Amino acid sequence: MTSYEVTYELQNGEHDTINVASTNLIKAAQFAENFLSVRVKGYSCLVEVKEHIYD
């Protein structure tokens, strides 16, 4: 599993980020889209999905 940072936009234009663990970037994006559209009031769209790099 790899950790991905998913940035999304709300209907008011604000951006927020969540972390998603998945086997690949496409599955992380699909999971985030489904999760956010159901769980986050005012969710608009995904902005960016990238691999989380630990320092």
N, C-alpha and C positions, 0 to 999 in steps of 0.2 A: 504494500500500500504506500501511496505517496500522498503528501499533504498539498492541497491546492488552496490558494487565496482567491476567493471569488468576490469581486466588487460588483455591486448592483446599484441601480438607481431607483429612487422612490418617485412617486408622481409629483412631489413638490420640488424635484430637482436635486435633492440631497443624495449623496453617495454613502454607502456603508460597505463593510467587508466582513465576510465569514470565512472560516476555514472548513474545508471538506476533505475527508480522506477517501481516496478512490484508487482503482488500479490504473486509470489513465485520465487524461485531460477531458476527453469527450464525455466519459461517464460522470466525471465531476460536474461538468457543466449541465448535463441532463438532470442529475440529482438536484443541483442547486436551483435550476429553473422550476422543477416540480415542487420542491420544498418551499421556496420563497413565495411562489404564486399562491400557495395554500396558507402558509403560516405568517406572512408579513403583510400587515395592512398597508395599502398604498404602494405595494410593489409595482414597478413599471417594467424593468428589463435588466438583463445582465450587461455589464459594461466590460469586464475583463476577467479572465481566468488564467492564473499563472501558477507555476510550481512554487511552493513555499520553500525558500532557501533559509536554512538555519545558520545563524552566525556562530 
